[in-house]
Amino acid sequence: MGKRKLRQSSEQNTGDSKYERGALVSDVNTPKDPSRSADLLSMLEPLIDNADATRDTAAWQRALSKIHAMTVLKDASN
């Protein structure tokens, strides 16, 4: 089985424009491009090998909850 990875990225730009007497004198755009990746299969393989998945153990549920929390992109400003 091939590797399964979670890859996430987001893009956020912050702009700062300065005007003097109605004329634009400065316009700065600062990009934020956070990204992350994680090998999800490596988190689950030990539990699959121990049959925790088929028995739906507490450890299996914790692993799934952790993966679920990782799949939601967070606000880059935090």
N, CA, C and O atoms as a GROMACS GRO file, in nm:
protein
  312
    1MET      N    1   0.084  -0.117   0.000
    1MET     CA    2   0.000   0.000   0.000
    1MET      C    3   0.089   0.124   0.000
    1MET      O    4   0.185   0.131   0.077
    2GLY      N    5   0.059   0.222  -0.085
    2GLY     CA    6   0.138   0.344  -0.093
    2GLY      C    7   0.115   0.434   0.027
    2GLY      O    8   0.020   0.415   0.104
    3LYS      N    9   0.202   0.530   0.042
    3LYS     CA   10   0.190   0.624   0.153
    3LYS      C   11   0.071   0.716   0.130
    3LYS      O   12   0.045   0.760   0.018
    4ARG      N   13   0.000   0.744   0.235
    4ARG     CA   14  -0.112   0.838   0.232
    4ARG      C   15  -0.072   0.956   0.316
    4ARG      O   16  -0.040   0.942   0.434
    5LYS      N   17  -0.073   1.072   0.257
    5LYS     CA   18  -0.032   1.192   0.328
    5LYS      C   19  -0.140   1.297   0.323
    5LYS      O   20  -0.215   1.308   0.226
    6LEU      N   21  -0.145   1.373   0.428
    6LEU     CA   22  -0.231   1.490   0.434
    6LEU      C   23  -0.144   1.610   0.401
    6LEU      O   24  -0.041   1.633   0.466
    7ARG      N   25  -0.183   1.685   0.301
    7ARG     CA   26  -0.113   1.807   0.266
    7ARG      C   27  -0.214   1.920   0.268
    7ARG      O   28  -0.320   1.912   0.205
    8GLN      N   29  -0.182   2.025   0.340
    8GLN     CA   30  -0.270   2.139   0.349
    8GLN      C   31  -0.191   2.267   0.329
    8GLN      O   32  -0.075   2.278   0.369
    9SER      N   33  -0.256   2.362   0.268
    9SER     CA   34  -0.195   2.494   0.256
    9SER      C   35  -0.306   2.598   0.252
    9SER      O   36  -0.420   2.568   0.216
   10SER      N   37  -0.271   2.716   0.289
   10SER     CA   38  -0.365   2.827   0.282
   10SER      C   39  -0.288   2.951   0.243
   10SER      O   40  -0.165   2.955   0.253
   11GLU      N   41  -0.359   3.051   0.198
   11GLU     CA   42  -0.294   3.174   0.157
   11GLU      C   43  -0.369   3.291   0.218
   11GLU      O   44  -0.492   3.297   0.214
   12GLN      N   45  -0.294   3.382   0.275
   12GLN     CA   46  -0.353   3.499   0.336
   12GLN      C   47  -0.260   3.616   0.308
   12GLN      O   48  -0.138   3.604   0.325
   13ASN      N   49  -0.314   3.728   0.265
   13ASN     CA   50  -0.236   3.846   0.238
   13ASN      C   51  -0.281   3.959   0.328
   13ASN      O   52  -0.401   3.979   0.352
   14THR      N   53  -0.184   4.034   0.378
   14THR     CA   54  -0.212   4.152   0.459
   14THR      C   55  -0.163   4.273   0.382
   14THR      O   56  -0.047   4.279   0.342
   15GLY      N   57  -0.250   4.369   0.362
   15GLY     CA   58  -0.212   4.489   0.287
   15GLY      C   59  -0.207   4.612   0.376
   15GLY      O   60  -0.286   4.626   0.469
   16ASP      N   61  -0.112   4.699   0.347
   16ASP     CA   62  -0.097   4.825   0.420
   16ASP      C   63  -0.071   4.935   0.318
   16ASP      O   64   0.036   4.940   0.258
   17SER      N   65  -0.168   5.020   0.301
   17SER     CA   66  -0.154   5.131   0.206
   17SER      C   67  -0.149   5.263   0.282
   17SER      O   68  -0.226   5.283   0.376
   18LYS      N   69  -0.058   5.352   0.242
   18LYS     CA   70  -0.047   5.484   0.307
   18LYS      C   71  -0.072   5.592   0.202
   18LYS      O   72  -0.021   5.588   0.090
   19TYR      N   73  -0.150   5.688   0.244
   19TYR     CA   74  -0.184   5.800   0.156
   19TYR      C   75  -0.143   5.930   0.223
   19TYR      O   76  -0.156   5.946   0.344
   20GLU      N   77  -0.094   6.021   0.144
   20GLU     CA   78  -0.065   6.157   0.189
   20GLU      C   79  -0.135   6.254   0.095
   20GLU      O   80  -0.110   6.254  -0.025
   21ARG      N   81  -0.223   6.334   0.151
   21ARG     CA   82  -0.300   6.431   0.074
   21ARG      C   83  -0.372   6.367  -0.044
   21ARG      O   84  -0.379   6.423  -0.154
   22GLY      N   85  -0.424   6.248  -0.019
   22GLY     CA   86  -0.503   6.179  -0.121
   22GLY      C   87  -0.422   6.101  -0.223
   22GLY      O   88  -0.480   6.037  -0.311
   23ALA      N   89  -0.290   6.105  -0.212
   23ALA     CA   90  -0.205   6.032  -0.307
   23ALA      C   91  -0.144   5.910  -0.238
   23ALA      O   92  -0.097   5.919  -0.124
   24LEU      N   93  -0.144   5.798  -0.306
   24LEU     CA   94  -0.084   5.676  -0.254
   24LEU      C   95   0.067   5.690  -0.252
   24LEU      O   96   0.128   5.714  -0.356
   25VAL      N   97   0.128   5.676  -0.134
   25VAL     CA   98   0.273   5.689  -0.123
   25VAL      C   99   0.340   5.556  -0.088
   25VAL      O  100   0.460   5.540  -0.108
   26SER      N  101   0.262   5.461  -0.036
   26SER     CA  102   0.320   5.331   0.000
   26SER      C  103   0.210   5.225  -0.006
   26SER      O  104   0.098   5.246   0.042
   27ASP      N  105   0.243   5.113  -0.066
   27ASP     CA  106   0.148   5.002  -0.075
   27ASP      C  107   0.226   4.873  -0.053
   27ASP      O  108   0.298   4.827  -0.142
   28VAL      N  109   0.211   4.816   0.064
   28VAL     CA  110   0.287   4.696   0.100
   28VAL      C  111   0.189   4.579   0.115
   28VAL      O  112   0.089   4.589   0.186
   29ASN      N  113   0.218   4.470   0.048
   29ASN     CA  114   0.138   4.349   0.056
   29ASN      C  115   0.226   4.238   0.114
   29ASN      O  116   0.328   4.203   0.055
   30THR      N  117   0.187   4.184   0.229
   30THR     CA  118   0.266   4.081   0.296
   30THR      C  119   0.190   3.948   0.290
   30THR      O  120   0.088   3.932   0.357
   31PRO      N  121   0.240   3.854   0.210
   31PRO     CA  122   0.172   3.725   0.201
   31PRO      C  123   0.211   3.631   0.316
   31PRO      O  124   0.325   3.632   0.363
   32LYS      N  125   0.115   3.551   0.358
   32LYS     CA  126   0.142   3.441   0.452
   32LYS      C  127   0.098   3.316   0.380
   32LYS      O  128  -0.015   3.309   0.330
   33ASP      N  129   0.183   3.218   0.374
   33ASP     CA  130   0.151   3.095   0.302
   33ASP      C  131   0.188   2.975   0.388
   33ASP      O  132   0.283   2.903   0.357
   34PRO      N  133   0.113   2.953   0.497
   34PRO     CA  134   0.145   2.838   0.582
   34PRO      C  135   0.104   2.707   0.515
   34PRO      O  136   0.004   2.700   0.444
   35SER      N  137   0.182   2.606   0.537
   35SER     CA  138   0.148   2.473   0.487
   35SER      C  139   0.202   2.369   0.584
   35SER      O  140   0.290   2.397   0.665
   36ARG      N  141   0.147   2.250   0.573
   36ARG     CA  142   0.192   2.140   0.657
   36ARG      C  143   0.157   2.009   0.588
   36ARG      O  144   0.069   2.004   0.502
   37SER      N  145   0.227   1.906   0.626
   37SER     CA  146   0.192   1.773   0.576
   37SER      C  147   0.217   1.672   0.686
   37SER      O  148   0.301   1.693   0.774
   38ALA      N  149   0.145   1.563   0.681
   38ALA     CA  150   0.159   1.457   0.781
   38ALA      C  151   0.130   1.323   0.714
   38ALA      O  152   0.043   1.313   0.627
   39ASP      N  153   0.203   1.222   0.754
   39ASP     CA  154   0.181   1.086   0.704
   39ASP      C  155   0.075   1.020   0.792
   39ASP      O  156   0.105   0.969   0.900
   40LEU      N  157  -0.048   1.023   0.745
   40LEU     CA  158  -0.160   0.972   0.825
   40LEU      C  159  -0.156   0.821   0.842
   40LEU      O  160  -0.192   0.769   0.947
   41LEU      N  161  -0.113   0.751   0.740
   41LEU     CA  162  -0.110   0.606   0.747
   41LEU      C  163  -0.016   0.558   0.858
   41LEU      O  164  -0.046   0.460   0.926
   42SER      N  165   0.096   0.628   0.877
   42SER     CA  166   0.189   0.587   0.983
   42SER      C  167   0.126   0.602   1.122
   42SER      O  168   0.166   0.533   1.215
   43MET      N  169   0.029   0.692   1.135
   43MET     CA  170  -0.040   0.708   1.263
   43MET      C  171  -0.137   0.594   1.289
   43MET      O  172  -0.165   0.559   1.404
   44LEU      N  173  -0.189   0.536   1.181
   44LEU     CA  174  -0.291   0.432   1.196
   44LEU      C  175  -0.237   0.289   1.185
   44LEU      O  176  -0.297   0.197   1.240
   45GLU      N  177  -0.125   0.270   1.115
   45GLU     CA  178  -0.073   0.135   1.091
   45GLU      C  179  -0.057   0.052   1.218
   45GLU      O  180  -0.098  -0.064   1.219
   46PRO      N  181   0.001   0.106   1.326
   46PRO     CA  182   0.014   0.023   1.447
   46PRO      C  183  -0.121  -0.025   1.500
   46PRO      O  184  -0.132  -0.138   1.548
   47LEU      N  185  -0.221   0.060   1.491
   47LEU     CA  186  -0.354   0.023   1.540
   47LEU      C  187  -0.421  -0.077   1.447
   47LEU      O  188  -0.495  -0.164   1.493
   48ILE      N  189  -0.396  -0.065   1.317
   48ILE     CA  190  -0.450  -0.161   1.222
   48ILE      C  191  -0.386  -0.298   1.244
   48ILE      O  192  -0.453  -0.401   1.245
   49ASP      N  193  -0.253  -0.297   1.263
   49ASP     CA  194  -0.180  -0.422   1.287
   49ASP      C  195  -0.226  -0.492   1.414
   49ASP      O  196  -0.225  -0.615   1.421
   50ASN      N  197  -0.267  -0.415   1.515
   50ASN     CA  198  -0.314  -0.472   1.643
   50ASN      C  199  -0.464  -0.503   1.641
   50ASN      O  200  -0.520  -0.545   1.743
   51ALA      N  201  -0.528  -0.483   1.527
   51ALA     CA  202  -0.672  -0.506   1.510
   51ALA      C  203  -0.758  -0.411   1.591
   51ALA      O  204  -0.876  -0.438   1.615
   52ASP      N  205  -0.701  -0.297   1.633
   52ASP     CA  206  -0.779  -0.198   1.706
   52ASP      C  207  -0.889  -0.140   1.617
   52ASP      O  208  -0.996  -0.102   1.666
   53ALA      N  209  -0.863  -0.133   1.488
   53ALA     CA  210  -0.962  -0.077   1.396
   53ALA      C  211  -1.086  -0.166   1.390
   53ALA      O  212  -1.198  -0.116   1.395
   54THR      N  213  -1.066  -0.295   1.379
   54THR     CA  214  -1.181  -0.386   1.368
   54THR      C  215  -1.256  -0.398   1.500
   54THR      O  216  -1.376  -0.425   1.502
   55ARG      N  217  -1.184  -0.380   1.610
   55ARG     CA  218  -1.249  -0.387   1.742
   55ARG      C  219  -1.303  -0.251   1.786
   55ARG      O  220  -1.372  -0.242   1.887
   56ASP      N  221  -1.270  -0.144   1.709
   56ASP     CA  222  -1.315  -0.009   1.740
   56ASP      C  223  -1.279   0.029   1.884
   56ASP      O  224  -1.366   0.070   1.961
   57THR      N  225  -1.151   0.015   1.919
   57THR     CA  226  -1.105   0.042   2.055
   57THR      C  227  -1.097   0.192   2.081
   57THR      O  228  -1.109   0.274   1.991
   58ALA      N  229  -1.076   0.225   2.208
   58ALA     CA  230  -1.059   0.364   2.248
   58ALA      C  231  -0.935   0.424   2.181
   58ALA      O  232  -0.937   0.541   2.141
   59ALA      N  233  -0.828   0.346   2.167
   59ALA     CA  234  -0.707   0.394   2.102
   59ALA      C  235  -0.734   0.429   1.956
   59ALA      O  236  -0.684   0.530   1.905
   60TRP      N  237  -0.813   0.347   1.888
   60TRP     CA  238  -0.850   0.373   1.749
   60TRP      C  239  -0.931   0.503   1.739
   60TRP      O  240  -0.905   0.585   1.651
   61GLN      N  241  -1.026   0.521   1.829
   61GLN     CA  242  -1.108   0.642   1.828
   61GLN      C  243  -1.024   0.767   1.856
   61GLN      O  244  -1.047   0.872   1.796
   62ARG      N  245  -0.927   0.756   1.948
   62ARG     CA  246  -0.837   0.870   1.976
   62ARG      C  247  -0.756   0.905   1.853
   62ARG      O  248  -0.740   1.023   1.820
   63ALA      N  249  -0.704   0.804   1.783
   63ALA     CA  250  -0.625   0.828   1.663
   63ALA      C  251  -0.710   0.896   1.555
   63ALA      O  252  -0.664   0.989   1.489
   64LEU      N  253  -0.832   0.849   1.538
   64LEU     CA  254  -0.920   0.911   1.439
   64LEU      C  255  -0.954   1.055   1.477
   64LEU      O  256  -0.962   1.141   1.390
   65SER      N  257  -0.975   1.080   1.606
   65SER     CA  258  -1.004   1.217   1.652
   65SER      C  259  -0.886   1.309   1.627
   65SER      O  260  -0.903   1.424   1.588
   66LYS      N  261  -0.765   1.257   1.650
   66LYS     CA  262  -0.644   1.337   1.627
   66LYS      C  263  -0.632   1.371   1.478
   66LYS      O  264  -0.600   1.485   1.443
   67ILE      N  265  -0.656   1.274   1.392
   67ILE     CA  266  -0.648   1.298   1.248
   67ILE      C  267  -0.757   1.397   1.206
   67ILE      O  268  -0.731   1.486   1.125
   68HIS      N  269  -0.875   1.383   1.260
   68HIS     CA  270  -0.984   1.475   1.228
   68HIS      C  271  -0.945   1.618   1.264
   68HIS      O  272  -0.968   1.711   1.185
   69ALA      N  273  -0.886   1.638   1.381
   69ALA     CA  274  -0.844   1.771   1.424
   69ALA      C  275  -0.736   1.828   1.332
   69ALA      O  276  -0.730   1.949   1.312
   70MET      N  277  -0.653   1.741   1.276
   70MET     CA  278  -0.545   1.786   1.186
   70MET      C  279  -0.598   1.829   1.050
   70MET      O  280  -0.533   1.907   0.980
   71THR      N  281  -0.714   1.781   1.011
   71THR     CA  282  -0.762   1.807   0.876
   71THR      C  283  -0.833   1.940   0.861
   71THR      O  284  -0.872   1.978   0.751
   72VAL      N  285  -0.852   2.011   0.971
   72VAL     CA  286  -0.917   2.141   0.966
   72VAL      C  287  -0.809   2.248   0.960
   72VAL      O  288  -0.724   2.256   1.049
   73LEU      N  289  -0.812   2.332   0.856
   73LEU     CA  290  -0.715   2.440   0.846
   73LEU      C  291  -0.741   2.544   0.954
   73LEU      O  292  -0.855   2.585   0.976
   74LYS      N  293  -0.636   2.586   1.018
   74LYS     CA  294  -0.647   2.687   1.123
   74LYS      C  295  -0.622   2.825   1.062
   74LYS      O  296  -0.560   2.836   0.956
   75ASP      N  297  -0.670   2.928   1.128
   75ASP     CA  298  -0.647   3.066   1.086
   75ASP      C  299  -0.497   3.094   1.095
   75ASP      O  300  -0.436   3.071   1.200
   76ALA      N  301  -0.437   3.143   0.989
   76ALA     CA  302  -0.293   3.167   0.983
   76ALA      C  303  -0.248   3.277   1.078
   76ALA      O  304  -0.130   3.283   1.110
   77SER      N  305  -0.338   3.364   1.124
   77SER     CA  306  -0.299   3.474   1.210
   77SER      C  307  -0.280   3.430   1.355
   77SER      O  308  -0.230   3.508   1.436
   78ASN      N  309  -0.318   3.307   1.389
   78ASN     CA  310  -0.304   3.258   1.527
   78ASN      C  311  -0.165   3.207   1.552
   78ASN      O  312  -0.135   3.162   1.663
   0.00000   0.00000   0.00000
